[in-house]
Amino acid sequence: MIRWDAHMCLPLHPQASFAPIDQLKAAGLNYVSINVGMDMNPVSQVLSVIAGYRATIAAHPEKYALVSSVADIERARVAGQIAIGLDLEGAMPLLEQPDMVVLYASLGVRQIHFAYNRNNSVADGCHDVERGLTALGRRMVQAVNDAGLLLDCSHTGRRCSLEIMEASNKPVIFSHANPLTLVEHGRNISDAQIRACAATGGVVCVSGVSRFLGTPNPTAQDVARHAAFLADMVGVQHVGIGLDNGFSEEGLDDRPPGDFDRGFWWPESAGYARGISDIRYTPVDTWEKLDATLQSVGMRPDEAALVMGGNMVRVAQQVW
Ligand SMILES: [Zn+2]
């Protein structure tokens, strides 16, 4: 079985410690997608972070492997390494230039969504005015399809995400998003979005963030409850896990340079009382408990294995 976490965040700093990755590896994870920047991070920071993470991965081949295919992930598993892919949270680092998609792919980026909470020239964010996918956005969908990267609709406006999924000729995922029917929040996704994702052949990955799970101290049980709801709606083959664990590090400032307006990116009107400082994540050992917990909500062992990674393996095989 391949265990796949579709999204997590280290400090956005080139010197970030990979100790959290070691913990995830010890908890049995085989593949993890690591965020290298959001729309609020300038390209200078994104590139610096990519260079730093790549150097750390290259310095520890006994532990880490930067991968670009499912075959690479399988090789890493056999070699006792954790496989790593990078992801971008927003299209702003693409500088309105579709050719940038291939460049980021060559640096290890395997997954991208087009807007981070707010609108940009490519797509709508989930906490902004609905406009729909722009003409440039349609070209970006084509560029991501052509480059063989995973298109992700997390953090994206509802209407815009439906248009992205309609325009894509490959399966589309939500790497970290939960059902709106279970928890009312702008970051969670409607039944229409969930059904549209499944119709592309894609996967909705359950986030482990407290406010999107609707509980102050989330556990594997909460993740399993959301996964079971999704499985009942669109079938277990369209459910995955993207716990979105965020790690900070004492003394490491990873804020974007210059004036950084937390209230713009995490608006109070959307329920972010103190930016994202009050959110809690599922514990790292969630990955050790997930198999049994998914089975405790009614999944067979083979179905739990699909949710924990089999479905994302299938999609990556089709897309990468
Ligand atoms: Zn995110």
Residues whose N, C-alpha, C, O or C-beta is under 5 A from the ligand:
A	BS01	ZN	none
